[in-house]
Amino acid sequence: MRLRASVLALITLALTLVALPAQAAGLTATFTKAADWGSGFEGKVTITNGTAAPVAWNVQFDVPAGHSIPSAWDATMARSGQHYTFTPPSWAGPLAAGATTSFGFNGSPGNFPGITGCTINGSSCGGGEPQPGVPGQPGPASATSTTSAISLSWGTAGGTVTGYRVYEGSTLKTTVTGTSATITGLGTCETHTYTVKAYNSVGESAGRDVTATTSGCTTGPLPRHFLTGYWHNFVNPAVELKLSAVPAEYDLVAIAFGEATSTAGEVVFSVDPGLATAVGGYTDAQFKADVAALHQRGKKVILSVGGEAGRVQVAGPAAATTFADSVHALMQSYGFDGVDIDLENGLNATYMAQALRSLRSKAGSGLIITMAPQTIDMQSTGAEYFKLALSIKDILTVVHMQYYNSGSMLGCDQNAAYSQGTVNFMVALACIQLENGLRPDQVALGLPAGPGAAGGGVVSPSLVNQALDCLAKRTSCGSFVPPRAYPDIRGAMTWSINWDAGNNWNFSKTVKPHLQGMP
């Protein structure tokens, strides 16, 4: 009996010793990526209470810029920027000693590298960071390019590294053992974003992003960073001006507007009689002479088609041909350097693209093509305006979206509806275009020139400069910081030159010098 009692005591002691590590582990939270399908991912956090008492848990972590978590289950979620907090759902009590629970969430986009800065009840998650054995994140990355290739290099990752994988989105482009790689077979002036991950037998590290554009881009006849202004061919409460009164700060003048006729796709233009009277007389011949004078000053003049009341319709092949023919005829007659698409009453991307390509074939490579969509038109690549921009990307000069008369809109982080009239609004909405196919040199910010120019979204020109710096250098940002810098961001547009005149030229005199000082 004594022997059996001793054996029993030893067994009891052994069981006690086995239980100790679980208690010593304390409270932990472990993140795993359950699925990733390119456009989104599913994450899971498992919480283990290795203490001797019930615990009410609180898990917090950050996700990389550009990623977001819109929904979660089995937990209550709160968000502040890229920082997320999860607490037990209302129906759950404290987690019992030795017990395990979990919660899950869906996020976007895919190719999610993992969470960072994980804490549970204020202490390290213990299992929330990359598991032991997975390599660390590669060091800072850089890129150089030719007309057909982009060469990447990056710093060595910590830990045990078998090699490095280079992804574009969810597509594996190459695998190397060193800290450099070259992606070939690219086209001229193409922008690509690559993600470099270290890997070993345990798994992959967090990714390191790098964006580059192949050489061969042509900015055309306009400066690297330029200012566009609309000129009124009508009378309204703004200041009426002859074209000769446009100040030197404006690089590109968009004549508002070319008008429709009863023939589908046809565009006509002549000096408005009301405007001619308001400025003391103004003929088509004088207008043409002023266009030529602007050319002598190094400026470009284009015809804007549409506007709020514009009814130009290009919805079929015949209308596309008529549009190209009529706009080209106006270019030859008045000296216009191109066309601005500002249709706020319906756009057919397929046939407008056909029309613009036909116009390009007539006018040549110097043709300037700009677009002035409303914010709602550029929220998704499935919208007609966005589809048009992407389909003519090879001949498109710039999109200067109207960041006004909009109300609040989602940005590229899909996090919150940002309020118009703020740096966050301008940067987060520009980011949608920049991260979904347009080159930085094809994106500009369109803002009202001052009070009276728009019903909403009027901003101080200094905020426009802040937004440009945030996009170009990731400095002077608000709470939203873009996922990368876009030093080639093209510039700004204002509605309008006439409203700018009525506001002491505050917009052009503030924004143009800033554009000239940008790298």
ZAMAR-896126 format. One record per residue (C-alpha): residue in one letter; chain; x, y, z; residue number from 1. Coordinates in nm, 2 decimals, decimal comma. Layout:
% ZAMAR-896126
REC   residuo   cadena        u        v        w   num
REC         A        A        X        Y        Z   NUM
...
This chain:
% ZAMAR-896126
REC   residuo   cadena        u        v        w   num
REC         M        A     0,00     0,00     0,00     1
REC         R        A     0,29     0,24     0,08     2
REC         L        A     0,44     0,17    -0,26     3
REC         R        A     0,12     0,24    -0,44     4
REC         A        A     0,07     0,56    -0,24     5
REC         S        A     0,42     0,67    -0,33     6
REC         V        A     0,35     0,60    -0,70     7
REC         L        A     0,03     0,78    -0,67     8
REC         A        A     0,20     1,08    -0,52     9
REC         L        A     0,46     1,08    -0,79    10
REC         I        A     0,19     1,07    -1,06    11
REC         T        A     0,01     1,36    -0,90    12
REC         L        A     0,33     1,56    -0,88    13
REC         A        A     0,41     1,48    -1,25    14
REC         L        A     0,06     1,60    -1,35    15
REC         T        A     0,11     1,92    -1,15    16
REC         L        A     0,44     1,98    -1,32    17
REC         V        A     0,28     1,92    -1,67    18
REC         A        A     0,01     2,18    -1,59    19
REC         L        A     0,25     2,45    -1,49    20
REC         P        A     0,36     2,55    -1,84    21
REC         A        A     0,00     2,61    -1,94    22
REC         Q        A    -0,04     2,84    -1,65    23
REC         A        A     0,30     3,01    -1,71    24
REC         A        A     0,19     3,08    -2,07    25
REC         G        A    -0,06     3,33    -1,94    26
REC         L        A    -0,31     3,49    -2,17    27
REC         T        A    -0,22     3,46    -2,54    28
REC         A        A    -0,37     3,55    -2,88    29
REC         T        A    -0,26     3,39    -3,21    30
REC         F        A    -0,34     3,52    -3,55    31
REC         T        A    -0,38     3,29    -3,85    32
REC         K        A    -0,48     3,38    -4,21    33
REC         A        A    -0,76     3,13    -4,28    34
REC         A        A    -0,80     3,22    -4,65    35
REC         D        A    -0,68     3,47    -4,92    36
REC         W        A    -0,85     3,50    -5,25    37
REC         G        A    -0,67     3,80    -5,41    38
REC         S        A    -0,94     4,06    -5,36    39
REC         G        A    -0,99     3,97    -4,99    40
REC         F        A    -0,88     3,75    -4,70    41
REC         E        A    -1,02     3,58    -4,39    42
REC         G        A    -0,84     3,61    -4,06    43
REC         K        A    -0,88     3,43    -3,73    44
REC         V        A    -0,75     3,51    -3,38    45
REC         T        A    -0,74     3,23    -3,12    46
REC         I        A    -0,73     3,33    -2,75    47
REC         T        A    -0,60     3,09    -2,48    48
REC         N        A    -0,64     3,17    -2,11    49
REC         G        A    -0,34     2,99    -1,96    50
REC         T        A    -0,40     3,16    -1,62    51
REC         A        A    -0,58     3,03    -1,32    52
REC         A        A    -0,87     3,27    -1,33    53
REC         P        A    -1,14     3,38    -1,57    54
REC         V        A    -1,04     3,67    -1,79    55
REC         A        A    -1,23     3,94    -1,99    56
REC         W        A    -1,01     3,99    -2,29    57
REC         N        A    -0,92     4,28    -2,51    58
REC         V        A    -0,72     4,22    -2,83    59
REC         Q        A    -0,57     4,51    -3,03    60
REC         F        A    -0,35     4,51    -3,35    61
REC         D        A    -0,26     4,71    -3,66    62
REC         V        A    -0,30     4,62    -4,02    63
REC         P        A    -0,08     4,76    -4,30    64
REC         A        A    -0,19     5,07    -4,49    65
REC         G        A    -0,41     4,99    -4,78    66
REC         H        A    -0,58     4,70    -4,60    67
REC         S        A    -0,89     4,72    -4,40    68
REC         I        A    -1,13     4,49    -4,20    69
REC         P        A    -1,49     4,58    -4,27    70
REC         S        A    -1,66     4,30    -4,07    71
REC         A        A    -1,59     4,05    -3,78    72
REC         W        A    -1,78     3,78    -3,60    73
REC         D        A    -1,77     3,64    -3,25    74
REC         A        A    -1,63     3,97    -3,13    75
REC         T        A    -1,71     4,34    -3,11    76
REC         M        A    -1,49     4,55    -3,33    77
REC         A        A    -1,38     4,91    -3,31    78
REC         R        A    -1,14     5,09    -3,55    79
REC         S        A    -0,92     5,40    -3,54    80
REC         G        A    -0,72     5,44    -3,86    81
REC         Q        A    -0,53     5,12    -3,91    82
REC         H        A    -0,56     5,02    -3,55    83
REC         Y        A    -0,83     4,77    -3,45    84
REC         T        A    -0,97     4,67    -3,11    85
REC         F        A    -1,17     4,35    -3,05    86
REC         T        A    -1,36     4,27    -2,73    87
REC         P        A    -1,60     3,98    -2,63    88
REC         P        A    -1,94     3,99    -2,79    89
REC         S        A    -2,23     4,10    -2,56    90
REC         W        A    -2,35     3,74    -2,51    91
REC         A        A    -2,01     3,61    -2,39    92
REC         G        A    -1,88     3,62    -2,04    93
REC         P        A    -1,52     3,61    -1,92    94
REC         L        A    -1,30     3,34    -2,07    95
REC         A        A    -1,26     3,05    -1,82    96
REC         A        A    -0,92     2,95    -1,69    97
REC         G        A    -0,76     2,70    -1,93    98
REC         A        A    -1,03     2,77    -2,20    99
REC         T        A    -0,98     2,88    -2,56   100
REC         T        A    -1,20     3,09    -2,78   101
REC         S        A    -1,17     3,26    -3,12   102
REC         F        A    -1,31     3,53    -3,34   103
REC         G        A    -1,28     3,58    -3,71   104
REC         F        A    -1,29     3,87    -3,96   105
REC         N        A    -1,29     3,94    -4,34   106
REC         G        A    -1,06     4,20    -4,48   107
REC         S        A    -0,95     4,35    -4,81   108
REC         P        A    -0,76     4,35    -5,04   109
REC         G        A    -0,60     4,01    -5,05   110
REC         N        A    -0,23     3,92    -5,03   111
REC         F        A    -0,25     4,02    -4,67   112
REC         P        A     0,09     4,01    -4,50   113
REC         G        A    -0,04     3,98    -4,14   114
REC         I        A    -0,11     4,19    -3,84   115
REC         T        A     0,15     4,39    -3,63   116
REC         G        A     0,17     4,53    -3,28   117
REC         C        A    -0,07     4,27    -3,14   118
REC         T        A    -0,16     4,31    -2,77   119
REC         I        A    -0,40     4,13    -2,54   120
REC         N        A    -0,51     4,31    -2,23   121
REC         G        A    -0,21     4,55    -2,29   122
REC         S        A     0,06     4,28    -2,31   123
REC         S        A     0,22     4,11    -2,61   124
REC         C        A    -0,01     3,86    -2,77   125
REC         G        A     0,26     3,60    -2,75   126
REC         G        A     0,12     3,43    -3,06   127
REC         G        A     0,00     3,73    -3,25   128
REC         E        A     0,32     3,82    -3,42   129
REC         P        A     0,48     3,60    -3,69   130
REC         Q        A     0,55     3,26    -3,55   131
REC         P        A     0,90     3,16    -3,45   132
REC         G        A     1,10     3,04    -3,75   133
REC         V        A     0,93     3,26    -4,01   134
REC         P        A     1,18     3,50    -4,16   135
REC         G        A     1,15     3,87    -4,07   136
REC         Q        A     1,03     4,13    -4,32   137
REC         P        A     1,28     4,21    -4,60   138
REC         G        A     1,46     4,54    -4,56   139
REC         P        A     1,37     4,86    -4,75   140
REC         A        A     1,33     4,81    -5,12   141
REC         S        A     1,42     5,03    -5,42   142
REC         A        A     1,38     5,00    -5,80   143
REC         T        A     1,53     5,11    -6,12   144
REC         S        A     1,38     5,07    -6,46   145
REC         T        A     1,43     5,06    -6,84   146
REC         T        A     1,16     5,08    -7,11   147
REC         S        A     1,09     4,71    -7,07   148
REC         A        A     1,21     4,60    -6,73   149
REC         I        A     1,21     4,69    -6,36   150
REC         S        A     1,50     4,58    -6,14   151
REC         L        A     1,43     4,55    -5,77   152
REC         S        A     1,66     4,53    -5,47   153
REC         W        A     1,59     4,50    -5,10   154
REC         G        A     1,75     4,46    -4,76   155
REC         T        A     1,82     4,11    -4,61   156
REC         A        A     1,54     3,97    -4,40   157
REC         G        A     1,62     3,85    -4,05   158
REC         G        A     1,60     3,49    -3,93   159
REC         T        A     1,65     3,18    -4,14   160
REC         V        A     1,59     3,26    -4,51   161
REC         T        A     1,56     3,01    -4,79   162
REC         G        A     1,49     3,27    -5,05   163
REC         Y        A     1,27     3,55    -5,16   164
REC         R        A     0,94     3,55    -5,36   165
REC         V        A     0,83     3,85    -5,57   166
REC         Y        A     0,46     3,90    -5,62   167
REC         E        A     0,25     4,14    -5,82   168
REC         G        A    -0,08     4,13    -5,65   169
REC         S        A    -0,14     3,76    -5,58   170
REC         T        A     0,07     3,65    -5,88   171
REC         L        A     0,42     3,51    -5,82   172
REC         K        A     0,65     3,68    -6,06   173
REC         T        A     0,99     3,52    -5,96   174
REC         T        A     1,17     3,34    -5,68   175
REC         V        A     1,54     3,42    -5,60   176
REC         T        A     1,79     3,34    -5,34   177
REC         G        A     1,96     3,68    -5,33   178
REC         T        A     1,83     4,03    -5,26   179
REC         S        A     1,76     4,15    -5,61   180
REC         A        A     1,54     4,05    -5,90   181
REC         T        A     1,46     4,19    -6,25   182
REC         I        A     1,11     4,16    -6,40   183
REC         T        A     1,13     4,18    -6,78   184
REC         G        A     0,88     4,18    -7,07   185
REC         L        A     0,71     4,50    -6,96   186
REC         G        A     0,58     4,78    -7,18   187
REC         T        A     0,70     5,14    -7,18   188
REC         C        A     0,56     5,38    -6,92   189
REC         E        A     0,39     5,11    -6,71   190
REC         T        A     0,35     5,13    -6,34   191
REC         H        A     0,38     4,81    -6,13   192
REC         T        A     0,37     4,74    -5,76   193
REC         Y        A     0,56     4,44    -5,64   194
REC         T        A     0,57     4,27    -5,30   195
REC         V        A     0,88     4,09    -5,18   196
REC         K        A     0,85     3,82    -4,91   197
REC         A        A     1,12     3,61    -4,75   198
REC         Y        A     1,04     3,24    -4,70   199
REC         N        A     1,16     2,92    -4,55   200
REC         S        A     1,02     2,58    -4,46   201
REC         V        A     0,80     2,74    -4,19   202
REC         G        A     0,63     3,00    -4,41   203
REC         E        A     0,65     3,35    -4,56   204
REC         S        A     0,74     3,68    -4,40   205
REC         A        A     0,54     4,00    -4,41   206
REC         G        A     0,58     4,17    -4,75   207
REC         R        A     0,78     4,47    -4,85   208
REC         D        A     0,62     4,67    -5,13   209
REC         V        A     0,79     4,87    -5,40   210
REC         T        A     0,64     5,06    -5,69   211
REC         A        A     0,81     5,17    -6,01   212
REC         T        A     0,73     5,28    -6,36   213
REC         T        A     0,91     5,17    -6,67   214
REC         S        A     1,08     5,45    -6,86   215
REC         G        A     0,96     5,60    -7,19   216
REC         C        A     0,68     5,81    -7,05   217
REC         T        A     0,60     6,12    -7,25   218
REC         T        A     0,45     6,41    -7,06   219
REC         G        A     0,37     6,58    -7,39   220
REC         P        A     0,37     6,95    -7,44   221
REC         L        A     0,28     7,03    -7,07   222
REC         P        A     0,50     7,08    -6,77   223
REC         R        A     0,58     6,80    -6,53   224
REC         H        A     0,34     6,96    -6,28   225
REC         F        A     0,09     7,19    -6,43   226
REC         L        A    -0,22     7,40    -6,35   227
REC         T        A    -0,54     7,38    -6,55   228
REC         G        A    -0,83     7,64    -6,54   229
REC         Y        A    -1,17     7,65    -6,71   230
REC         W        A    -1,26     7,96    -6,90   231
REC         H        A    -1,63     8,05    -6,93   232
REC         N        A    -1,79     8,10    -7,27   233
REC         F        A    -2,11     8,22    -7,09   234
REC         V        A    -2,22     8,47    -6,84   235
REC         N        A    -2,28     8,39    -6,47   236
REC         P        A    -2,20     8,56    -6,14   237
REC         A        A    -1,83     8,51    -6,19   238
REC         V        A    -1,61     8,77    -6,37   239
REC         E        A    -1,64     8,78    -6,75   240
REC         L        A    -1,31     8,77    -6,92   241
REC         K        A    -1,17     8,77    -7,27   242
REC         L        A    -0,93     8,48    -7,33   243
REC         S        A    -0,64     8,73    -7,35   244
REC         A        A    -0,69     8,81    -6,98   245
REC         V        A    -0,59     8,46    -6,86   246
REC         P        A    -0,29     8,51    -6,64   247
REC         A        A     0,05     8,34    -6,68   248
REC         E        A    -0,01     8,10    -6,39   249
REC         Y        A    -0,23     7,88    -6,60   250
REC         D        A    -0,06     7,62    -6,82   251
REC         L        A    -0,37     7,46    -6,97   252
REC         V        A    -0,69     7,65    -7,05   253
REC         A        A    -1,01     7,45    -7,10   254
REC         I        A    -1,28     7,63    -7,29   255
REC         A        A    -1,62     7,57    -7,14   256
REC         F        A    -1,80     7,44    -7,33   257
REC         G        A    -1,85     7,27    -7,67   258
REC         E        A    -2,22     7,20    -7,72   259
REC         A        A    -2,44     6,94    -7,88   260
REC         T        A    -2,66     6,96    -8,18   261
REC         S        A    -2,95     6,74    -8,29   262
REC         T        A    -2,70     6,51    -8,46   263
REC         A        A    -2,57     6,25    -8,22   264
REC         G        A    -2,21     6,30    -8,14   265
REC         E        A    -2,17     6,64    -8,31   266
REC         V        A    -1,99     6,92    -8,12   267
REC         V        A    -2,01     7,28    -8,21   268
REC         F        A    -1,86     7,60    -8,07   269
REC         S        A    -1,87     7,97    -8,11   270
REC         V        A    -1,82     8,27    -7,89   271
REC         D        A    -2,14     8,32    -7,68   272
REC         P        A    -2,33     8,64    -7,77   273
REC         G        A    -2,40     8,72    -7,41   274
REC         L        A    -2,03     8,69    -7,32   275
REC         A        A    -1,94     8,90    -7,62   276
REC         T        A    -2,17     9,18    -7,50   277
REC         A        A    -2,05     9,15    -7,13   278
REC         V        A    -1,68     9,21    -7,23   279
REC         G        A    -1,75     9,49    -7,47   280
REC         G        A    -1,75     9,29    -7,79   281
REC         Y        A    -1,58     8,97    -7,87   282
REC         T        A    -1,58     8,80    -8,21   283
REC         D        A    -1,48     8,45    -8,31   284
REC         A        A    -1,18     8,60    -8,50   285
REC         Q        A    -1,07     8,78    -8,18   286
REC         F        A    -1,11     8,46    -7,99   287
REC         K        A    -0,89     8,27    -8,24   288
REC         A        A    -0,63     8,54    -8,22   289
REC         D        A    -0,63     8,51    -7,84   290
REC         V        A    -0,58     8,13    -7,87   291
REC         A        A    -0,28     8,19    -8,10   292
REC         A        A    -0,14     8,45    -7,85   293
REC         L        A    -0,17     8,19    -7,56   294
REC         H        A     0,03     7,95    -7,78   295
REC         Q        A     0,29     8,21    -7,82   296
REC         R        A     0,32     8,23    -7,44   297
REC         G        A     0,37     7,85    -7,42   298
REC         K        A     0,02     7,77    -7,31   299
REC         K        A    -0,22     7,51    -7,44   300
REC         V        A    -0,59     7,55    -7,50   301
REC         I        A    -0,85     7,27    -7,53   302
REC         L        A    -1,22     7,25    -7,58   303
REC         S        A    -1,42     7,11    -7,29   304
REC         V        A    -1,72     6,91    -7,40   305
REC         G        A    -2,02     6,87    -7,17   306
REC         G        A    -2,06     7,05    -6,84   307
REC         E        A    -2,36     7,03    -6,61   308
REC         A        A    -2,61     7,11    -6,89   309
REC         G        A    -2,41     6,94    -7,17   310
REC         R        A    -2,60     6,69    -7,38   311
REC         V        A    -2,34     6,55    -7,61   312
REC         Q        A    -2,41     6,18    -7,66   313
REC         V        A    -2,17     5,93    -7,81   314
REC         A        A    -2,36     5,60    -7,78   315
REC         G        A    -2,28     5,42    -8,11   316
REC         P        A    -2,02     5,39    -8,38   317
REC         A        A    -2,18     5,66    -8,61   318
REC         A        A    -2,19     5,91    -8,32   319
REC         A        A    -1,82     5,82    -8,23   320
REC         T        A    -1,72     5,91    -8,59   321
REC         T        A    -1,92     6,23    -8,59   322
REC         F        A    -1,77     6,33    -8,25   323
REC         A        A    -1,41     6,28    -8,38   324
REC         D        A    -1,48     6,46    -8,71   325
REC         S        A    -1,65     6,76    -8,55   326
REC         V        A    -1,40     6,81    -8,27   327
REC         H        A    -1,11     6,78    -8,51   328
REC         A        A    -1,27     7,04    -8,74   329
REC         L        A    -1,30     7,28    -8,44   330
REC         M        A    -0,94     7,21    -8,35   331
REC         Q        A    -0,83     7,31    -8,70   332
REC         S        A    -1,06     7,62    -8,70   333
REC         Y        A    -0,99     7,76    -8,36   334
REC         G        A    -0,64     7,62    -8,29   335
REC         F        A    -0,75     7,40    -8,00   336
REC         D        A    -0,48     7,15    -7,88   337
REC         G        A    -0,72     6,88    -7,76   338
REC         V        A    -1,04     6,80    -7,58   339
REC         D        A    -1,17     6,77    -7,23   340
REC         I        A    -1,45     6,51    -7,15   341
REC         D        A    -1,68     6,66    -6,89   342
REC         L        A    -2,00     6,48    -6,95   343
REC         E        A    -2,22     6,48    -6,64   344
REC         N        A    -2,53     6,34    -6,81   345
REC         G        A    -2,42     6,00    -6,93   346
REC         L        A    -2,11     5,84    -7,08   347
REC         N        A    -2,06     5,53    -7,29   348
REC         A        A    -1,70     5,42    -7,23   349
REC         T        A    -1,69     5,19    -7,53   350
REC         Y        A    -1,79     5,44    -7,80   351
REC         M        A    -1,63     5,75    -7,64   352
REC         A        A    -1,30     5,55    -7,64   353
REC         Q        A    -1,36     5,48    -8,01   354
REC         A        A    -1,42     5,85    -8,07   355
REC         L        A    -1,11     5,96    -7,89   356
REC         R        A    -0,89     5,71    -8,07   357
REC         S        A    -1,03     5,82    -8,40   358
REC         L        A    -0,96     6,18    -8,30   359
REC         R        A    -0,60     6,09    -8,20   360
REC         S        A    -0,55     5,93    -8,54   361
REC         K        A    -0,65     6,26    -8,70   362
REC         A        A    -0,48     6,50    -8,47   363
REC         G        A    -0,16     6,31    -8,40   364
REC         S        A     0,05     6,23    -8,09   365
REC         G        A     0,04     6,59    -7,97   366
REC         L        A    -0,34     6,56    -7,89   367
REC         I        A    -0,42     6,65    -7,53   368
REC         I        A    -0,70     6,45    -7,38   369
REC         T        A    -0,83     6,53    -7,03   370
REC         M        A    -1,13     6,42    -6,83   371
REC         A        A    -1,33     6,59    -6,55   372
REC         P        A    -1,54     6,32    -6,39   373
REC         Q        A    -1,74     6,37    -6,07   374
REC         T        A    -1,63     6,18    -5,76   375
REC         I        A    -1,90     5,91    -5,79   376
REC         D        A    -1,77     5,84    -6,14   377
REC         M        A    -1,43     5,73    -6,01   378
REC         Q        A    -1,53     5,52    -5,71   379
REC         S        A    -1,50     5,19    -5,90   380
REC         T        A    -1,31     5,07    -6,20   381
REC         G        A    -1,65     4,94    -6,32   382
REC         A        A    -1,79     5,29    -6,36   383
REC         E        A    -1,80     5,42    -6,72   384
REC         Y        A    -1,57     5,71    -6,66   385
REC         F        A    -1,31     5,49    -6,49   386
REC         K        A    -1,35     5,23    -6,77   387
REC         L        A    -1,29     5,50    -7,03   388
REC         A        A    -0,98     5,63    -6,85   389
REC         L        A    -0,83     5,28    -6,83   390
REC         S        A    -0,92     5,19    -7,19   391
REC         I        A    -0,74     5,50    -7,33   392
REC         K        A    -0,46     5,51    -7,08   393
REC         D        A    -0,20     5,50    -7,35   394
REC         I        A    -0,32     5,83    -7,50   395
REC         L        A    -0,48     5,99    -7,19   396
REC         T        A    -0,31     6,31    -7,07   397
REC         V        A    -0,48     6,36    -6,73   398
REC         V        A    -0,79     6,30    -6,52   399
REC         H        A    -0,87     6,61    -6,30   400
REC         M        A    -1,17     6,48    -6,11   401
REC         Q        A    -1,40     6,73    -5,95   402
REC         Y        A    -1,34     6,71    -5,57   403
REC         Y        A    -1,64     6,92    -5,50   404
REC         N        A    -2,02     6,92    -5,51   405
REC         S        A    -1,99     6,57    -5,38   406
REC         G        A    -2,06     6,51    -5,02   407
REC         S        A    -1,87     6,25    -4,83   408
REC         M        A    -1,71     5,97    -5,03   409
REC         L        A    -1,51     5,65    -4,96   410
REC         G        A    -1,14     5,66    -5,02   411
REC         C        A    -0,90     5,38    -5,14   412
REC         D        A    -0,89     5,23    -4,79   413
REC         Q        A    -1,27     5,17    -4,80   414
REC         N        A    -1,26     5,27    -4,43   415
REC         A        A    -1,47     5,58    -4,39   416
REC         A        A    -1,67     5,84    -4,59   417
REC         Y        A    -1,42     6,13    -4,59   418
REC         S        A    -1,57     6,48    -4,59   419
REC         Q        A    -1,52     6,70    -4,89   420
REC         G        A    -1,32     7,01    -4,83   421
REC         T        A    -1,04     6,83    -4,65   422
REC         V        A    -0,69     6,70    -4,72   423
REC         N        A    -0,81     6,35    -4,63   424
REC         F        A    -1,08     6,37    -4,90   425
REC         M        A    -0,85     6,48    -5,18   426
REC         V        A    -0,58     6,23    -5,10   427
REC         A        A    -0,80     5,93    -5,02   428
REC         L        A    -1,00     5,97    -5,34   429
REC         A        A    -0,70     6,04    -5,56   430
REC         C        A    -0,55     5,72    -5,42   431
REC         I        A    -0,84     5,52    -5,57   432
REC         Q        A    -0,72     5,62    -5,92   433
REC         L        A    -0,36     5,58    -5,84   434
REC         E        A    -0,40     5,23    -5,70   435
REC         N        A    -0,63     5,11    -5,96   436
REC         G        A    -0,45     5,16    -6,29   437
REC         L        A    -0,38     5,52    -6,37   438
REC         R        A    -0,02     5,65    -6,37   439
REC         P        A     0,06     5,93    -6,12   440
REC         D        A     0,12     6,17    -6,41   441
REC         Q        A    -0,24     6,11    -6,52   442
REC         V        A    -0,40     6,22    -6,20   443
REC         A        A    -0,46     6,58    -6,09   444
REC         L        A    -0,68     6,75    -5,82   445
REC         G        A    -0,98     6,95    -5,94   446
REC         L        A    -1,10     7,21    -5,69   447
REC         P        A    -1,32     7,53    -5,69   448
REC         A        A    -1,13     7,86    -5,72   449
REC         G        A    -1,31     8,01    -5,42   450
REC         P        A    -1,64     8,11    -5,27   451
REC         G        A    -1,92     8,10    -5,53   452
REC         A        A    -1,75     7,85    -5,76   453
REC         A        A    -1,92     7,54    -5,61   454
REC         G        A    -2,20     7,45    -5,37   455
REC         G        A    -1,96     7,24    -5,16   456
REC         G        A    -1,60     7,14    -5,14   457
REC         V        A    -1,45     7,49    -5,15   458
REC         V        A    -1,11     7,47    -4,99   459
REC         S        A    -0,83     7,71    -4,91   460
REC         P        A    -0,56     7,67    -5,19   461
REC         S        A    -0,31     7,60    -4,91   462
REC         L        A    -0,50     7,27    -4,85   463
REC         V        A    -0,46     7,18    -5,22   464
REC         N        A    -0,09     7,23    -5,17   465
REC         Q        A    -0,09     7,01    -4,86   466
REC         A        A    -0,28     6,73    -5,05   467
REC         L        A    -0,03     6,75    -5,34   468
REC         D        A     0,26     6,71    -5,09   469
REC         C        A     0,09     6,42    -4,91   470
REC         L        A     0,05     6,24    -5,25   471
REC         A        A     0,40     6,33    -5,38   472
REC         K        A     0,60     6,29    -5,06   473
REC         R        A     0,36     6,15    -4,79   474
REC         T        A     0,42     6,47    -4,59   475
REC         S        A     0,16     6,73    -4,47   476
REC         C        A    -0,10     6,45    -4,46   477
REC         G        A    -0,41     6,44    -4,25   478
REC         S        A    -0,52     6,12    -4,07   479
REC         F        A    -0,52     5,93    -4,41   480
REC         V        A    -0,17     5,86    -4,54   481
REC         P        A    -0,15     5,70    -4,89   482
REC         P        A     0,02     5,35    -4,91   483
REC         R        A     0,31     5,50    -5,11   484
REC         A        A     0,44     5,83    -5,25   485
REC         Y        A     0,35     5,94    -5,60   486
REC         P        A     0,61     6,20    -5,69   487
REC         D        A     0,48     6,22    -6,05   488
REC         I        A     0,14     6,34    -5,94   489
REC         R        A     0,05     6,58    -6,22   490
REC         G        A    -0,09     6,89    -6,07   491
REC         A        A    -0,42     7,07    -6,01   492
REC         M        A    -0,73     7,20    -6,19   493
REC         T        A    -0,97     7,47    -6,09   494
REC         W        A    -1,32     7,57    -6,17   495
REC         S        A    -1,26     7,83    -6,28   496
REC         I        A    -1,03     8,10    -6,42   497
REC         N        A    -1,33     8,34    -6,40   498
REC         W        A    -1,41     8,25    -6,04   499
REC         D        A    -1,04     8,28    -5,96   500
REC         A        A    -1,05     8,64    -6,10   501
REC         G        A    -1,33     8,72    -5,86   502
REC         N        A    -1,13     8,59    -5,57   503
REC         N        A    -0,82     8,80    -5,64   504
REC         W        A    -0,65     8,52    -5,82   505
REC         N        A    -0,59     8,35    -5,49   506
REC         F        A    -0,60     7,99    -5,63   507
REC         S        A    -0,36     8,03    -5,92   508
REC         K        A    -0,12     8,26    -5,72   509
REC         T        A    -0,10     8,00    -5,44   510
REC         V        A    -0,11     7,67    -5,62   511
REC         K        A     0,11     7,74    -5,93   512
REC         P        A     0,42     7,84    -5,74   513
REC         H        A     0,38     7,53    -5,53   514
REC         L        A     0,36     7,31    -5,84   515
REC         Q        A     0,68     7,48    -5,98   516
REC         G        A     0,86     7,39    -5,66   517
REC         M        A     0,76     7,02    -5,66   518
REC         P        A     1,03     6,77    -5,77   519
